[in-house]
């Protein structure tokens, strides 16, 4: 069956979505003017046309009718072409740690430094069997080194900076080191990284640093590496003869159920995903414009923006903030300085941003000045949060801002489903061009599977895990569930309905869709909570430990200077939670969804205990195991004073 929903959208003269040139991006477009007819600033999106294959067992296969344009699968060919087309444009910028001013590198200088890294790596034996590891967070050096590895043909593994900074026994870092076996390591910092290198051992590997004297371990100066004289003929040959299906990047999974796995990503995967996204969102997204982004490059969502800037011609300003207390202020400072046409974040980041926008007039003016598209990923966006942000946009500009999702996985290169039509419903959207999405019936939901040129060939040194992750038709099993917003209209898209791995059985034998319940409850309790730990495995009732949104609690209570503990126990906050919990239970009375008790977590979530990811989401299994005593208090009889007990 073919589903089509036409919309008022801008197209090329021939009616097709504008493809990119194979090596050079088209000239940048001006920001579209506002459009009072639709209520949005126009975003040049294609019509929603989805082919639906229906099978006898209820399985659906969704395919986007927009064609994936022909493209050069060699990712570094795009980087080379873009650098030649706009040599003087800023490629990357970051805050100078000494002056706190922005320091930048142009496309011409960036390409020269990438070639220097690649030549140095080749001179020292890099290749498919001589991989590299990066234990540095987002930085210009990280981007240049990573792209240099791809040019040299050496697989590169970016590791979460937390792995190298959290201390302890560095168990996850040691696991990744043994799995990847890097011959080269970029450790940009100084003495703060020395314990991590002690833990994994320097051996005969080559370590690159901006502070080699301070770091020790025989580190080589990053400045000396990028200064290596490139053999242009050799490096051009590397691009021309590149096998786009060789290993290019090892991206780590979150490790929520154990040690992280290394997902193999190829240049074909990365390039296909970039063209998939551009075929649908390219007219609206800012990958060729100015970007400001904090999302960690050890995760695919942040990595996409970093690599897309180099390949498509954008200027990426590296945000030194993140949505955490004490750090988000840096993001706000940067957003006051830089107006962006496109902005991406995770739901907790949007929650903190909305609070700041509601109280800061100057921030609102700068943030909405050029903005034409917002993107969220990492978790479901609460509907209340979506509405608050759109209300701010309308109040400031008179128009709504187009809001899309970035649904995907490490194994799909990055986001590969998106919302690209006028809707107020948050969700995960529909598949991008060139991707087949299989929906396998699972009760009142569907299990989500994917097949396409952006899907990984498998996991490094894990053939059994690779085999079990694909079905007999070659579809990758994401482990997520979804349902349609409207069963009678596929073009309304899909909504996230939980992680299958988060399902658990209560003591009564009732199965709980943990991710689905958690998403609903977060929305019901907003803005009091930013996330929560859902409890109830092996017990007779569900309960929740909430991660407090302090700005939200201050707004509810009217107290701006109270301590976190005083805010959590404030009568107005308890009344708000009691009322909203009862409203949630009235709408969700079943045993598998009803919440009997609620309390705030006692101690902040600890990244160094792996309770929270770099993107700010809670690792449910680990956080629950670390907080046995708090969960026991939730179920104590009689309930402690700080626990809110729902009315029966």
Beta strands, then each sheet from edge to edge (+ up, - down):
strand 1: 2-5
strand 2: 48-54
strand 3: 60-64
strand 4: 90-95
strand 5: 102-106
strand 6: 132-134
strand 7: 156-158
strand 8: 184-186
strand 9: 206-209
strand 10: 220-221
strand 11: 247-252
strand 12: 262-266
strand 13: 290-293
strand 14: 315-318
strand 15: 342-346
strand 16: 373-377
strand 17: 402-405
strand 18: 407-408
strand 19: 415-418
strand 20: 430-431
strand 21: 435-442
strand 22: 445-452
strand 23: 476-484
strand 24: 494-499
strand 25: 503-505
strand 26: 511-513
strand 27: 529-535
strand 28: 542-548
strand 29: 595-600
strand 30: 644-645
sheet 1: 1+ 2- 3+ 21- 22+ 23- 24+
sheet 2: 5+ 4- 14- 13-
sheet 3: 7+ 6+ 8+ 9+ 10+
sheet 4: 11+ 12-
sheet 5: 15+ 16+ 17+
sheet 6: 18+ 19- 20+
sheet 7: 25+ 26-
sheet 8: 27+ 28- 29- 30+
end
